[in-house]
Amino acid sequence: MKSLLRLLTLSVVGYAAFALPSESRAQLLITGNDEKVSFDENTGKTITHPAGKDTVSIIDIADPAKPKIIVNLPLMNTITGPPVNLAVTPDRHLALVANSLDWVKDGDGWKGVPDNKIYVIDLAASPPTQIGTVEAGKQASGMAINRAGTLALVANRAEDSVTALAIDGKNVKPSRRPQWRHHLPRCLLPSQSPPMVSARSSSKAAPTAWDCSTLTVRKSAMLK
């Protein structure tokens, strides 16, 4: 039988330091593990598998030489898309993880189609656990949360839109989703103050930015 190597996937990756129950302080790494794709090392061909084995791992890296998996949550996610499908609230209590693609039968194999799920994970629980799922737009591919921890923006690549999620404690729900016609939301810029979504027109017009604090679109010379 031909040997198969499982792909190491980091479709959703991030880290945050926060206090865990019964612990003084912990440095955690959150990873998304896509188990739906492997490749044949002899032929180099990609092989697709049925869904059902994907996980989101919460890993204690207080000792980087000896990482410890705290919990593996059985949540579908994908290697496809940028590595910005995860966001953590400033108080480190919640993580939001987007699943960009659903997995459907395609002849003898499988393929990804745009999905809209955002998983809500309680990081303060022991162990961390999923406490809800909310819907964004098609192929949610980037997220950022404002400094107050009350608003998250999600860029939806397959429908050229942005979803705003209202955050109230552990409750997360869609607020409003402005539509960007003829634009392609590409990514979020969490390093900006406030966080912004970048987009470039399909007609190569000047780039725009969506301000996370005021929910307004503005031109930005920074985005080239």
PyMOL commands that place a pseudoatom at each C-alpha (Angstrom):
pseudoatom trace, name=CA, resn=MET, resi=1, chain=A, elem=C, hetatm=0, pos=[0.000, 0.000, 0.000]
pseudoatom trace, name=CA, resn=LYS, resi=2, chain=A, elem=C, hetatm=0, pos=[1.281, 3.440, -0.857]
pseudoatom trace, name=CA, resn=SER, resi=3, chain=A, elem=C, hetatm=0, pos=[2.474, 5.506, 2.048]
pseudoatom trace, name=CA, resn=LEU, resi=4, chain=A, elem=C, hetatm=0, pos=[0.454, 8.605, 2.879]
pseudoatom trace, name=CA, resn=LEU, resi=5, chain=A, elem=C, hetatm=0, pos=[1.751, 11.639, 4.700]
pseudoatom trace, name=CA, resn=ARG, resi=6, chain=A, elem=C, hetatm=0, pos=[-0.800, 13.686, 6.569]
pseudoatom trace, name=CA, resn=LEU, resi=7, chain=A, elem=C, hetatm=0, pos=[-0.639, 17.380, 5.768]
pseudoatom trace, name=CA, resn=LEU, resi=8, chain=A, elem=C, hetatm=0, pos=[0.259, 19.626, 8.657]
pseudoatom trace, name=CA, resn=THR, resi=9, chain=A, elem=C, hetatm=0, pos=[-2.216, 22.479, 8.402]
pseudoatom trace, name=CA, resn=LEU, resi=10, chain=A, elem=C, hetatm=0, pos=[-2.317, 25.824, 10.089]
pseudoatom trace, name=CA, resn=SER, resi=11, chain=A, elem=C, hetatm=0, pos=[-5.382, 27.333, 8.516]
pseudoatom trace, name=CA, resn=VAL, resi=12, chain=A, elem=C, hetatm=0, pos=[-6.396, 28.950, 11.767]
pseudoatom trace, name=CA, resn=VAL, resi=13, chain=A, elem=C, hetatm=0, pos=[-3.487, 29.859, 13.932]
pseudoatom trace, name=CA, resn=GLY, resi=14, chain=A, elem=C, hetatm=0, pos=[-2.852, 32.325, 16.738]
pseudoatom trace, name=CA, resn=TYR, resi=15, chain=A, elem=C, hetatm=0, pos=[-1.655, 32.594, 20.289]
pseudoatom trace, name=CA, resn=ALA, resi=16, chain=A, elem=C, hetatm=0, pos=[-2.591, 34.504, 23.391]
pseudoatom trace, name=CA, resn=ALA, resi=17, chain=A, elem=C, hetatm=0, pos=[-1.499, 34.715, 27.002]
pseudoatom trace, name=CA, resn=PHE, resi=18, chain=A, elem=C, hetatm=0, pos=[-4.253, 34.670, 29.601]
pseudoatom trace, name=CA, resn=ALA, resi=19, chain=A, elem=C, hetatm=0, pos=[-5.086, 33.303, 33.029]
pseudoatom trace, name=CA, resn=LEU, resi=20, chain=A, elem=C, hetatm=0, pos=[-6.565, 29.829, 33.163]
pseudoatom trace, name=CA, resn=PRO, resi=21, chain=A, elem=C, hetatm=0, pos=[-8.707, 28.610, 36.063]
pseudoatom trace, name=CA, resn=SER, resi=22, chain=A, elem=C, hetatm=0, pos=[-6.567, 27.147, 38.856]
pseudoatom trace, name=CA, resn=GLU, resi=23, chain=A, elem=C, hetatm=0, pos=[-3.414, 28.459, 37.176]
pseudoatom trace, name=CA, resn=SER, resi=24, chain=A, elem=C, hetatm=0, pos=[-1.528, 31.696, 37.671]
pseudoatom trace, name=CA, resn=ARG, resi=25, chain=A, elem=C, hetatm=0, pos=[-0.751, 32.376, 34.025]
pseudoatom trace, name=CA, resn=ALA, resi=26, chain=A, elem=C, hetatm=0, pos=[-0.498, 30.342, 30.829]
pseudoatom trace, name=CA, resn=GLN, resi=27, chain=A, elem=C, hetatm=0, pos=[0.736, 30.950, 27.323]
pseudoatom trace, name=CA, resn=LEU, resi=28, chain=A, elem=C, hetatm=0, pos=[-1.559, 29.240, 24.848]
pseudoatom trace, name=CA, resn=LEU, resi=29, chain=A, elem=C, hetatm=0, pos=[-1.379, 28.434, 21.167]
pseudoatom trace, name=CA, resn=ILE, resi=30, chain=A, elem=C, hetatm=0, pos=[-4.599, 27.832, 19.229]
pseudoatom trace, name=CA, resn=THR, resi=31, chain=A, elem=C, hetatm=0, pos=[-4.312, 25.839, 15.999]
pseudoatom trace, name=CA, resn=GLY, resi=32, chain=A, elem=C, hetatm=0, pos=[-6.725, 24.517, 13.398]
pseudoatom trace, name=CA, resn=ASN, resi=33, chain=A, elem=C, hetatm=0, pos=[-5.937, 21.029, 12.078]
pseudoatom trace, name=CA, resn=ASP, resi=34, chain=A, elem=C, hetatm=0, pos=[-7.335, 20.065, 8.663]
pseudoatom trace, name=CA, resn=GLU, resi=35, chain=A, elem=C, hetatm=0, pos=[-7.465, 16.249, 8.355]
pseudoatom trace, name=CA, resn=LYS, resi=36, chain=A, elem=C, hetatm=0, pos=[-9.415, 16.140, 5.077]
pseudoatom trace, name=CA, resn=VAL, resi=37, chain=A, elem=C, hetatm=0, pos=[-6.411, 16.242, 2.740]
pseudoatom trace, name=CA, resn=SER, resi=38, chain=A, elem=C, hetatm=0, pos=[-3.294, 14.101, 2.442]
pseudoatom trace, name=CA, resn=PHE, resi=39, chain=A, elem=C, hetatm=0, pos=[-0.824, 13.404, -0.322]
pseudoatom trace, name=CA, resn=ASP, resi=40, chain=A, elem=C, hetatm=0, pos=[0.820, 10.330, -1.743]
pseudoatom trace, name=CA, resn=GLU, resi=41, chain=A, elem=C, hetatm=0, pos=[4.546, 10.742, -1.176]
pseudoatom trace, name=CA, resn=ASN, resi=42, chain=A, elem=C, hetatm=0, pos=[5.316, 8.434, -4.104]
pseudoatom trace, name=CA, resn=THR, resi=43, chain=A, elem=C, hetatm=0, pos=[3.234, 10.222, -6.750]
pseudoatom trace, name=CA, resn=GLY, resi=44, chain=A, elem=C, hetatm=0, pos=[2.884, 13.650, -5.123]
pseudoatom trace, name=CA, resn=LYS, resi=45, chain=A, elem=C, hetatm=0, pos=[-0.863, 13.576, -5.779]
pseudoatom trace, name=CA, resn=THR, resi=46, chain=A, elem=C, hetatm=0, pos=[-3.288, 15.179, -3.340]
pseudoatom trace, name=CA, resn=ILE, resi=47, chain=A, elem=C, hetatm=0, pos=[-5.924, 12.861, -1.871]
pseudoatom trace, name=CA, resn=THR, resi=48, chain=A, elem=C, hetatm=0, pos=[-9.151, 14.089, -0.305]
pseudoatom trace, name=CA, resn=HIS, resi=49, chain=A, elem=C, hetatm=0, pos=[-10.938, 12.321, 2.575]
pseudoatom trace, name=CA, resn=PRO, resi=50, chain=A, elem=C, hetatm=0, pos=[-14.400, 12.563, 4.159]
pseudoatom trace, name=CA, resn=ALA, resi=51, chain=A, elem=C, hetatm=0, pos=[-14.865, 15.192, 6.848]
pseudoatom trace, name=CA, resn=GLY, resi=52, chain=A, elem=C, hetatm=0, pos=[-15.137, 14.307, 10.515]
pseudoatom trace, name=CA, resn=LYS, resi=53, chain=A, elem=C, hetatm=0, pos=[-11.589, 14.308, 11.882]
pseudoatom trace, name=CA, resn=ASP, resi=54, chain=A, elem=C, hetatm=0, pos=[-10.721, 18.036, 11.904]
pseudoatom trace, name=CA, resn=THR, resi=55, chain=A, elem=C, hetatm=0, pos=[-9.894, 19.624, 15.257]
pseudoatom trace, name=CA, resn=VAL, resi=56, chain=A, elem=C, hetatm=0, pos=[-9.092, 22.941, 16.870]
pseudoatom trace, name=CA, resn=SER, resi=57, chain=A, elem=C, hetatm=0, pos=[-6.325, 22.427, 19.436]
pseudoatom trace, name=CA, resn=ILE, resi=58, chain=A, elem=C, hetatm=0, pos=[-5.673, 24.531, 22.526]
pseudoatom trace, name=CA, resn=ILE, resi=59, chain=A, elem=C, hetatm=0, pos=[-2.004, 24.036, 23.419]
pseudoatom trace, name=CA, resn=ASP, resi=60, chain=A, elem=C, hetatm=0, pos=[-0.167, 25.132, 26.554]
pseudoatom trace, name=CA, resn=ILE, resi=61, chain=A, elem=C, hetatm=0, pos=[3.248, 26.472, 25.531]
pseudoatom trace, name=CA, resn=ALA, resi=62, chain=A, elem=C, hetatm=0, pos=[4.351, 27.799, 28.916]
pseudoatom trace, name=CA, resn=ASP, resi=63, chain=A, elem=C, hetatm=0, pos=[7.364, 25.547, 28.355]
pseudoatom trace, name=CA, resn=PRO, resi=64, chain=A, elem=C, hetatm=0, pos=[8.042, 25.888, 24.598]
pseudoatom trace, name=CA, resn=ALA, resi=65, chain=A, elem=C, hetatm=0, pos=[10.235, 22.776, 24.666]
pseudoatom trace, name=CA, resn=LYS, resi=66, chain=A, elem=C, hetatm=0, pos=[7.376, 20.706, 26.078]
pseudoatom trace, name=CA, resn=PRO, resi=67, chain=A, elem=C, hetatm=0, pos=[4.069, 21.883, 24.560]
pseudoatom trace, name=CA, resn=LYS, resi=68, chain=A, elem=C, hetatm=0, pos=[0.992, 20.258, 26.064]
pseudoatom trace, name=CA, resn=ILE, resi=69, chain=A, elem=C, hetatm=0, pos=[-2.359, 19.862, 24.319]
pseudoatom trace, name=CA, resn=ILE, resi=70, chain=A, elem=C, hetatm=0, pos=[-5.064, 20.945, 26.753]
pseudoatom trace, name=CA, resn=VAL, resi=71, chain=A, elem=C, hetatm=0, pos=[-7.993, 19.973, 24.545]
pseudoatom trace, name=CA, resn=ASN, resi=72, chain=A, elem=C, hetatm=0, pos=[-8.814, 19.013, 20.955]
pseudoatom trace, name=CA, resn=LEU, resi=73, chain=A, elem=C, hetatm=0, pos=[-12.203, 20.374, 19.922]
pseudoatom trace, name=CA, resn=PRO, resi=74, chain=A, elem=C, hetatm=0, pos=[-13.904, 18.441, 17.055]
pseudoatom trace, name=CA, resn=LEU, resi=75, chain=A, elem=C, hetatm=0, pos=[-14.519, 21.424, 14.781]
pseudoatom trace, name=CA, resn=MET, resi=76, chain=A, elem=C, hetatm=0, pos=[-14.215, 21.501, 10.986]
pseudoatom trace, name=CA, resn=ASN, resi=77, chain=A, elem=C, hetatm=0, pos=[-11.690, 23.958, 9.554]
pseudoatom trace, name=CA, resn=THR, resi=78, chain=A, elem=C, hetatm=0, pos=[-9.555, 24.257, 6.457]
pseudoatom trace, name=CA, resn=ILE, resi=79, chain=A, elem=C, hetatm=0, pos=[-6.032, 24.833, 5.205]
pseudoatom trace, name=CA, resn=THR, resi=80, chain=A, elem=C, hetatm=0, pos=[-7.477, 26.981, 2.412]
pseudoatom trace, name=CA, resn=GLY, resi=81, chain=A, elem=C, hetatm=0, pos=[-7.260, 30.726, 2.920]
pseudoatom trace, name=CA, resn=PRO, resi=82, chain=A, elem=C, hetatm=0, pos=[-5.086, 33.129, 4.884]
pseudoatom trace, name=CA, resn=PRO, resi=83, chain=A, elem=C, hetatm=0, pos=[-3.964, 32.354, 8.468]
pseudoatom trace, name=CA, resn=VAL, resi=84, chain=A, elem=C, hetatm=0, pos=[-6.182, 35.045, 9.972]
pseudoatom trace, name=CA, resn=ASN, resi=85, chain=A, elem=C, hetatm=0, pos=[-9.290, 32.963, 10.613]
pseudoatom trace, name=CA, resn=LEU, resi=86, chain=A, elem=C, hetatm=0, pos=[-8.935, 33.268, 14.361]
pseudoatom trace, name=CA, resn=ALA, resi=87, chain=A, elem=C, hetatm=0, pos=[-9.340, 36.174, 16.761]
pseudoatom trace, name=CA, resn=VAL, resi=88, chain=A, elem=C, hetatm=0, pos=[-9.139, 36.408, 20.555]
pseudoatom trace, name=CA, resn=THR, resi=89, chain=A, elem=C, hetatm=0, pos=[-10.934, 39.037, 22.630]
pseudoatom trace, name=CA, resn=PRO, resi=90, chain=A, elem=C, hetatm=0, pos=[-8.696, 41.510, 24.512]
pseudoatom trace, name=CA, resn=ASP, resi=91, chain=A, elem=C, hetatm=0, pos=[-9.730, 40.018, 27.884]
pseudoatom trace, name=CA, resn=ARG, resi=92, chain=A, elem=C, hetatm=0, pos=[-8.610, 36.565, 26.572]
pseudoatom trace, name=CA, resn=HIS, resi=93, chain=A, elem=C, hetatm=0, pos=[-11.947, 34.986, 27.478]
pseudoatom trace, name=CA, resn=LEU, resi=94, chain=A, elem=C, hetatm=0, pos=[-13.260, 34.159, 24.000]
pseudoatom trace, name=CA, resn=ALA, resi=95, chain=A, elem=C, hetatm=0, pos=[-11.794, 32.904, 20.734]
pseudoatom trace, name=CA, resn=LEU, resi=96, chain=A, elem=C, hetatm=0, pos=[-13.609, 33.161, 17.406]
pseudoatom trace, name=CA, resn=VAL, resi=97, chain=A, elem=C, hetatm=0, pos=[-12.623, 30.599, 14.755]
pseudoatom trace, name=CA, resn=ALA, resi=98, chain=A, elem=C, hetatm=0, pos=[-13.969, 30.821, 11.193]
pseudoatom trace, name=CA, resn=ASN, resi=99, chain=A, elem=C, hetatm=0, pos=[-14.496, 27.793, 8.963]
pseudoatom trace, name=CA, resn=SER, resi=100, chain=A, elem=C, hetatm=0, pos=[-13.967, 29.109, 5.424]
pseudoatom trace, name=CA, resn=LEU, resi=101, chain=A, elem=C, hetatm=0, pos=[-15.002, 25.978, 3.530]
pseudoatom trace, name=CA, resn=ASP, resi=102, chain=A, elem=C, hetatm=0, pos=[-17.579, 23.236, 3.942]
pseudoatom trace, name=CA, resn=TRP, resi=103, chain=A, elem=C, hetatm=0, pos=[-16.704, 19.786, 2.528]
pseudoatom trace, name=CA, resn=VAL, resi=104, chain=A, elem=C, hetatm=0, pos=[-18.934, 18.104, -0.070]
pseudoatom trace, name=CA, resn=LYS, resi=105, chain=A, elem=C, hetatm=0, pos=[-18.796, 14.998, -2.272]
pseudoatom trace, name=CA, resn=ASP, resi=106, chain=A, elem=C, hetatm=0, pos=[-17.288, 15.573, -5.725]
pseudoatom trace, name=CA, resn=GLY, resi=107, chain=A, elem=C, hetatm=0, pos=[-17.379, 12.417, -7.861]
pseudoatom trace, name=CA, resn=ASP, resi=108, chain=A, elem=C, hetatm=0, pos=[-15.041, 9.908, -6.234]
pseudoatom trace, name=CA, resn=GLY, resi=109, chain=A, elem=C, hetatm=0, pos=[-13.445, 12.591, -4.093]
pseudoatom trace, name=CA, resn=TRP, resi=110, chain=A, elem=C, hetatm=0, pos=[-14.335, 15.657, -2.051]
pseudoatom trace, name=CA, resn=LYS, resi=111, chain=A, elem=C, hetatm=0, pos=[-14.074, 19.411, -2.486]
pseudoatom trace, name=CA, resn=GLY, resi=112, chain=A, elem=C, hetatm=0, pos=[-14.499, 22.593, -0.493]
pseudoatom trace, name=CA, resn=VAL, resi=113, chain=A, elem=C, hetatm=0, pos=[-17.376, 25.029, -0.983]
pseudoatom trace, name=CA, resn=PRO, resi=114, chain=A, elem=C, hetatm=0, pos=[-17.853, 28.357, 0.842]
pseudoatom trace, name=CA, resn=ASP, resi=115, chain=A, elem=C, hetatm=0, pos=[-19.031, 28.013, 4.436]
pseudoatom trace, name=CA, resn=ASN, resi=116, chain=A, elem=C, hetatm=0, pos=[-20.200, 30.721, 6.837]
pseudoatom trace, name=CA, resn=LYS, resi=117, chain=A, elem=C, hetatm=0, pos=[-19.641, 29.296, 10.330]
pseudoatom trace, name=CA, resn=ILE, resi=118, chain=A, elem=C, hetatm=0, pos=[-17.875, 31.117, 13.160]
pseudoatom trace, name=CA, resn=TYR, resi=119, chain=A, elem=C, hetatm=0, pos=[-17.181, 28.983, 16.236]
pseudoatom trace, name=CA, resn=VAL, resi=120, chain=A, elem=C, hetatm=0, pos=[-17.269, 30.660, 19.642]
pseudoatom trace, name=CA, resn=ILE, resi=121, chain=A, elem=C, hetatm=0, pos=[-14.833, 29.106, 22.142]
pseudoatom trace, name=CA, resn=ASP, resi=122, chain=A, elem=C, hetatm=0, pos=[-14.828, 29.841, 25.875]
pseudoatom trace, name=CA, resn=LEU, resi=123, chain=A, elem=C, hetatm=0, pos=[-11.137, 30.076, 26.787]
pseudoatom trace, name=CA, resn=ALA, resi=124, chain=A, elem=C, hetatm=0, pos=[-11.869, 30.688, 30.473]
pseudoatom trace, name=CA, resn=ALA, resi=125, chain=A, elem=C, hetatm=0, pos=[-13.564, 27.305, 30.876]
pseudoatom trace, name=CA, resn=SER, resi=126, chain=A, elem=C, hetatm=0, pos=[-11.535, 24.367, 32.179]
pseudoatom trace, name=CA, resn=PRO, resi=127, chain=A, elem=C, hetatm=0, pos=[-10.873, 22.904, 29.711]
pseudoatom trace, name=CA, resn=PRO, resi=128, chain=A, elem=C, hetatm=0, pos=[-11.739, 25.455, 26.987]
pseudoatom trace, name=CA, resn=THR, resi=129, chain=A, elem=C, hetatm=0, pos=[-14.924, 24.504, 25.159]
pseudoatom trace, name=CA, resn=GLN, resi=130, chain=A, elem=C, hetatm=0, pos=[-17.110, 25.549, 22.229]
pseudoatom trace, name=CA, resn=ILE, resi=131, chain=A, elem=C, hetatm=0, pos=[-20.154, 27.447, 23.489]
pseudoatom trace, name=CA, resn=GLY, resi=132, chain=A, elem=C, hetatm=0, pos=[-21.786, 28.511, 20.245]
pseudoatom trace, name=CA, resn=THR, resi=133, chain=A, elem=C, hetatm=0, pos=[-21.755, 28.936, 16.485]
pseudoatom trace, name=CA, resn=VAL, resi=134, chain=A, elem=C, hetatm=0, pos=[-22.765, 32.075, 14.596]
pseudoatom trace, name=CA, resn=GLU, resi=135, chain=A, elem=C, hetatm=0, pos=[-23.134, 32.693, 10.864]
pseudoatom trace, name=CA, resn=ALA, resi=136, chain=A, elem=C, hetatm=0, pos=[-21.132, 35.232, 8.878]
pseudoatom trace, name=CA, resn=GLY, resi=137, chain=A, elem=C, hetatm=0, pos=[-21.040, 35.489, 5.063]
pseudoatom trace, name=CA, resn=LYS, resi=138, chain=A, elem=C, hetatm=0, pos=[-19.738, 32.987, 2.519]
pseudoatom trace, name=CA, resn=GLN, resi=139, chain=A, elem=C, hetatm=0, pos=[-16.080, 31.942, 2.953]
pseudoatom trace, name=CA, resn=ALA, resi=140, chain=A, elem=C, hetatm=0, pos=[-15.228, 33.923, 6.064]
pseudoatom trace, name=CA, resn=SER, resi=141, chain=A, elem=C, hetatm=0, pos=[-11.491, 34.507, 5.614]
pseudoatom trace, name=CA, resn=GLY, resi=142, chain=A, elem=C, hetatm=0, pos=[-10.264, 37.033, 8.161]
pseudoatom trace, name=CA, resn=MET, resi=143, chain=A, elem=C, hetatm=0, pos=[-11.238, 38.528, 11.504]
pseudoatom trace, name=CA, resn=ALA, resi=144, chain=A, elem=C, hetatm=0, pos=[-10.299, 41.313, 13.899]
pseudoatom trace, name=CA, resn=ILE, resi=145, chain=A, elem=C, hetatm=0, pos=[-11.760, 42.460, 17.236]
pseudoatom trace, name=CA, resn=ASN, resi=146, chain=A, elem=C, hetatm=0, pos=[-11.787, 46.054, 18.485]
pseudoatom trace, name=CA, resn=ARG, resi=147, chain=A, elem=C, hetatm=0, pos=[-9.914, 47.060, 21.643]
pseudoatom trace, name=CA, resn=ALA, resi=148, chain=A, elem=C, hetatm=0, pos=[-13.103, 47.228, 23.699]
pseudoatom trace, name=CA, resn=GLY, resi=149, chain=A, elem=C, hetatm=0, pos=[-13.847, 43.592, 22.841]
pseudoatom trace, name=CA, resn=THR, resi=150, chain=A, elem=C, hetatm=0, pos=[-17.379, 44.476, 21.775]
pseudoatom trace, name=CA, resn=LEU, resi=151, chain=A, elem=C, hetatm=0, pos=[-17.161, 44.202, 18.000]
pseudoatom trace, name=CA, resn=ALA, resi=152, chain=A, elem=C, hetatm=0, pos=[-15.576, 41.779, 15.526]
pseudoatom trace, name=CA, resn=LEU, resi=153, chain=A, elem=C, hetatm=0, pos=[-15.310, 42.188, 11.754]
pseudoatom trace, name=CA, resn=VAL, resi=154, chain=A, elem=C, hetatm=0, pos=[-15.265, 39.206, 9.402]
pseudoatom trace, name=CA, resn=ALA, resi=155, chain=A, elem=C, hetatm=0, pos=[-14.243, 39.481, 5.726]
pseudoatom trace, name=CA, resn=ASN, resi=156, chain=A, elem=C, hetatm=0, pos=[-16.316, 37.173, 3.488]
pseudoatom trace, name=CA, resn=ARG, resi=157, chain=A, elem=C, hetatm=0, pos=[-14.409, 36.470, 0.273]
pseudoatom trace, name=CA, resn=ALA, resi=158, chain=A, elem=C, hetatm=0, pos=[-17.042, 34.525, -1.669]
pseudoatom trace, name=CA, resn=GLU, resi=159, chain=A, elem=C, hetatm=0, pos=[-19.733, 37.204, -1.460]
pseudoatom trace, name=CA, resn=ASP, resi=160, chain=A, elem=C, hetatm=0, pos=[-17.695, 40.432, -1.267]
pseudoatom trace, name=CA, resn=SER, resi=161, chain=A, elem=C, hetatm=0, pos=[-19.031, 41.492, 2.114]
pseudoatom trace, name=CA, resn=VAL, resi=162, chain=A, elem=C, hetatm=0, pos=[-18.070, 42.156, 5.706]
pseudoatom trace, name=CA, resn=THR, resi=163, chain=A, elem=C, hetatm=0, pos=[-19.949, 40.774, 8.720]
pseudoatom trace, name=CA, resn=ALA, resi=164, chain=A, elem=C, hetatm=0, pos=[-20.004, 42.735, 11.971]
pseudoatom trace, name=CA, resn=LEU, resi=165, chain=A, elem=C, hetatm=0, pos=[-20.402, 40.604, 15.122]
pseudoatom trace, name=CA, resn=ALA, resi=166, chain=A, elem=C, hetatm=0, pos=[-21.579, 42.166, 18.381]
pseudoatom trace, name=CA, resn=ILE, resi=167, chain=A, elem=C, hetatm=0, pos=[-19.807, 40.726, 21.455]
pseudoatom trace, name=CA, resn=ASP, resi=168, chain=A, elem=C, hetatm=0, pos=[-21.433, 41.002, 24.887]
pseudoatom trace, name=CA, resn=GLY, resi=169, chain=A, elem=C, hetatm=0, pos=[-19.610, 38.881, 27.460]
pseudoatom trace, name=CA, resn=LYS, resi=170, chain=A, elem=C, hetatm=0, pos=[-19.900, 35.334, 26.117]
pseudoatom trace, name=CA, resn=ASN, resi=171, chain=A, elem=C, hetatm=0, pos=[-22.717, 36.213, 23.730]
pseudoatom trace, name=CA, resn=VAL, resi=172, chain=A, elem=C, hetatm=0, pos=[-21.778, 36.744, 20.084]
pseudoatom trace, name=CA, resn=LYS, resi=173, chain=A, elem=C, hetatm=0, pos=[-24.289, 37.571, 17.360]
pseudoatom trace, name=CA, resn=PRO, resi=174, chain=A, elem=C, hetatm=0, pos=[-24.325, 39.226, 13.918]
pseudoatom trace, name=CA, resn=SER, resi=175, chain=A, elem=C, hetatm=0, pos=[-24.789, 42.973, 14.081]
pseudoatom trace, name=CA, resn=ARG, resi=176, chain=A, elem=C, hetatm=0, pos=[-24.913, 44.024, 10.453]
pseudoatom trace, name=CA, resn=ARG, resi=177, chain=A, elem=C, hetatm=0, pos=[-23.237, 43.059, 7.195]
pseudoatom trace, name=CA, resn=PRO, resi=178, chain=A, elem=C, hetatm=0, pos=[-22.464, 45.882, 4.749]
pseudoatom trace, name=CA, resn=GLN, resi=179, chain=A, elem=C, hetatm=0, pos=[-22.155, 44.761, 1.124]
pseudoatom trace, name=CA, resn=TRP, resi=180, chain=A, elem=C, hetatm=0, pos=[-19.152, 45.750, -0.990]
pseudoatom trace, name=CA, resn=ARG, resi=181, chain=A, elem=C, hetatm=0, pos=[-20.167, 45.566, -4.640]
pseudoatom trace, name=CA, resn=HIS, resi=182, chain=A, elem=C, hetatm=0, pos=[-17.342, 44.795, -7.081]
pseudoatom trace, name=CA, resn=HIS, resi=183, chain=A, elem=C, hetatm=0, pos=[-14.796, 44.658, -4.286]
pseudoatom trace, name=CA, resn=LEU, resi=184, chain=A, elem=C, hetatm=0, pos=[-12.846, 41.749, -2.847]
pseudoatom trace, name=CA, resn=PRO, resi=185, chain=A, elem=C, hetatm=0, pos=[-12.369, 41.829, 0.942]
pseudoatom trace, name=CA, resn=ARG, resi=186, chain=A, elem=C, hetatm=0, pos=[-8.934, 40.289, 1.363]
pseudoatom trace, name=CA, resn=CYS, resi=187, chain=A, elem=C, hetatm=0, pos=[-7.814, 40.457, 4.950]
pseudoatom trace, name=CA, resn=LEU, resi=188, chain=A, elem=C, hetatm=0, pos=[-8.047, 42.241, 8.271]
pseudoatom trace, name=CA, resn=LEU, resi=189, chain=A, elem=C, hetatm=0, pos=[-5.347, 44.406, 9.757]
pseudoatom trace, name=CA, resn=PRO, resi=190, chain=A, elem=C, hetatm=0, pos=[-5.465, 43.770, 13.522]
pseudoatom trace, name=CA, resn=SER, resi=191, chain=A, elem=C, hetatm=0, pos=[-2.253, 45.755, 14.040]
pseudoatom trace, name=CA, resn=GLN, resi=192, chain=A, elem=C, hetatm=0, pos=[-4.000, 48.953, 12.972]
pseudoatom trace, name=CA, resn=SER, resi=193, chain=A, elem=C, hetatm=0, pos=[-5.701, 51.203, 15.499]
pseudoatom trace, name=CA, resn=PRO, resi=194, chain=A, elem=C, hetatm=0, pos=[-8.594, 50.736, 15.062]
pseudoatom trace, name=CA, resn=PRO, resi=195, chain=A, elem=C, hetatm=0, pos=[-8.568, 47.320, 13.318]
pseudoatom trace, name=CA, resn=MET, resi=196, chain=A, elem=C, hetatm=0, pos=[-9.463, 47.597, 9.635]
pseudoatom trace, name=CA, resn=VAL, resi=197, chain=A, elem=C, hetatm=0, pos=[-10.526, 45.409, 6.733]
pseudoatom trace, name=CA, resn=SER, resi=198, chain=A, elem=C, hetatm=0, pos=[-8.605, 45.974, 3.504]
pseudoatom trace, name=CA, resn=ALA, resi=199, chain=A, elem=C, hetatm=0, pos=[-10.137, 45.583, 0.066]
pseudoatom trace, name=CA, resn=ARG, resi=200, chain=A, elem=C, hetatm=0, pos=[-9.163, 46.317, -3.509]
pseudoatom trace, name=CA, resn=SER, resi=201, chain=A, elem=C, hetatm=0, pos=[-11.605, 46.948, -6.311]
pseudoatom trace, name=CA, resn=SER, resi=202, chain=A, elem=C, hetatm=0, pos=[-11.766, 44.399, -9.107]
pseudoatom trace, name=CA, resn=SER, resi=203, chain=A, elem=C, hetatm=0, pos=[-11.382, 47.368, -11.450]
pseudoatom trace, name=CA, resn=LYS, resi=204, chain=A, elem=C, hetatm=0, pos=[-8.051, 48.228, -9.771]
pseudoatom trace, name=CA, resn=ALA, resi=205, chain=A, elem=C, hetatm=0, pos=[-9.397, 51.411, -8.230]
pseudoatom trace, name=CA, resn=ALA, resi=206, chain=A, elem=C, hetatm=0, pos=[-7.892, 52.838, -5.064]
pseudoatom trace, name=CA, resn=PRO, resi=207, chain=A, elem=C, hetatm=0, pos=[-7.991, 50.458, -2.075]
pseudoatom trace, name=CA, resn=THR, resi=208, chain=A, elem=C, hetatm=0, pos=[-10.450, 51.058, 0.738]
pseudoatom trace, name=CA, resn=ALA, resi=209, chain=A, elem=C, hetatm=0, pos=[-10.535, 50.281, 4.447]
pseudoatom trace, name=CA, resn=TRP, resi=210, chain=A, elem=C, hetatm=0, pos=[-13.404, 49.454, 6.793]
pseudoatom trace, name=CA, resn=ASP, resi=211, chain=A, elem=C, hetatm=0, pos=[-13.004, 51.137, 10.168]
pseudoatom trace, name=CA, resn=CYS, resi=212, chain=A, elem=C, hetatm=0, pos=[-13.779, 48.631, 12.962]
pseudoatom trace, name=CA, resn=SER, resi=213, chain=A, elem=C, hetatm=0, pos=[-14.659, 51.300, 15.527]
pseudoatom trace, name=CA, resn=THR, resi=214, chain=A, elem=C, hetatm=0, pos=[-17.076, 53.390, 13.464]
pseudoatom trace, name=CA, resn=LEU, resi=215, chain=A, elem=C, hetatm=0, pos=[-18.272, 50.896, 10.799]
pseudoatom trace, name=CA, resn=THR, resi=216, chain=A, elem=C, hetatm=0, pos=[-17.450, 53.371, 8.040]
pseudoatom trace, name=CA, resn=VAL, resi=217, chain=A, elem=C, hetatm=0, pos=[-15.569, 52.907, 4.781]
pseudoatom trace, name=CA, resn=ARG, resi=218, chain=A, elem=C, hetatm=0, pos=[-12.680, 55.224, 4.053]
pseudoatom trace, name=CA, resn=LYS, resi=219, chain=A, elem=C, hetatm=0, pos=[-9.849, 55.501, 1.551]
pseudoatom trace, name=CA, resn=SER, resi=220, chain=A, elem=C, hetatm=0, pos=[-6.439, 54.610, 2.918]
pseudoatom trace, name=CA, resn=ALA, resi=221, chain=A, elem=C, hetatm=0, pos=[-3.089, 55.381, 1.363]
pseudoatom trace, name=CA, resn=MET, resi=222, chain=A, elem=C, hetatm=0, pos=[-1.549, 52.722, 3.625]
pseudoatom trace, name=CA, resn=LEU, resi=223, chain=A, elem=C, hetatm=0, pos=[-3.162, 49.880, 1.679]
pseudoatom trace, name=CA, resn=LYS, resi=224, chain=A, elem=C, hetatm=0, pos=[-1.258, 49.378, -1.581]
for i in range(1, 224): cmd.bond("trace and resi %d" % i, "trace and resi %d" % (i + 1))
show_as sticks, trace
zoom trace
